[in-house]
């Protein structure tokens, strides 16, 4: 994709394909002792391409990359392709 990954929005006229990453939610995790120091995030990655098939392929690559990240203990919990 040649580095065409953007936060929140893509500039007008961006060449296809590209992805936009948006943080939907950030929540703090608590235990009986209060804030645990951990946070959870809900992220949306929108993939734009010339065809549905190409967008789905890019989405699968994004999922694979996130699941391979060693810091993720539980992996990606859900993926929706629209």
C-alpha positions in Angstrom: 0.0 0.0 0.0 3.0 2.2 -0.1 2.5 3.8 3.4 -1.1 4.9 2.7 -2.4 4.3 6.2 -3.9 7.3 7.9 -5.3 8.3 11.3 -8.9 9.5 11.4 -9.2 10.5 7.7 -7.4 10.3 4.4 -6.5 13.4 2.4 -8.8 14.2 -0.5 -7.6 12.6 -3.7 -5.6 9.8 -2.0 -4.6 7.1 -4.4 -6.2 3.7 -3.9 -5.7 1.4 -2.0 -5.4 3.0 1.5 -6.6 2.4 5.0 -7.9 4.7 7.7 -7.5 3.9 11.4 -10.0 5.3 13.9 -10.0 4.9 17.7 -13.7 4.3 18.6 -13.3 3.7 22.3 -10.6 3.6 25.0 -11.6 2.2 28.3 -9.6 1.8 31.5 -9.6 -1.6 33.2 -10.3 -1.8 36.9 -9.7 -4.5 39.6 -10.9 -4.5 43.2 -7.9 -2.3 44.0 -8.9 0.4 41.4 -7.3 1.2 38.1 -5.2 -1.7 37.0 -2.9 0.3 34.7 -4.3 -1.5 31.7 -6.5 -0.1 28.9 -8.6 -1.6 26.2 -9.2 -0.1 22.8 -11.8 -0.5 20.1 -10.3 0.4 16.8 -11.8 0.6 13.3 -9.7 0.0 10.3 -11.4 1.0 7.0 -9.8 -0.3 3.8 -10.6 1.4 0.6 -9.7 -0.2 -2.8 -10.8 -0.4 -6.4 -12.7 -3.6 -5.7 -14.4 -5.3 -2.8 -12.1 -8.3 -3.2 -9.0 -6.1 -2.9 -10.4 -4.3 0.2 -11.2 -7.7 1.8 -7.6 -8.9 1.0 -6.1 -5.8 2.6 -8.5 -6.2 5.6 -7.2 -9.8 6.0 -3.6 -8.6 5.9 -4.4 -6.0 8.6 -6.0 -8.7 10.8 -3.0 -11.0 10.3 -0.6 -8.3 11.2 -2.5 -7.4 14.4 -2.8 -11.0 15.5 0.9 -11.5 14.9 1.8 -8.6 17.2 3.4 -10.2 20.3 1.9 -7.6 22.7 -1.6 -8.8 22.0 -2.4 -11.5 24.6 -5.9 -12.3 23.4 -5.6 -11.4 19.8 -8.2 -9.6 17.7 -11.6 -10.4 19.0 -13.7 -9.7 16.0 -13.4 -8.5 12.4 -16.2 -7.2 10.2 -15.9 -6.6 6.5 -18.3 -4.2 5.0 
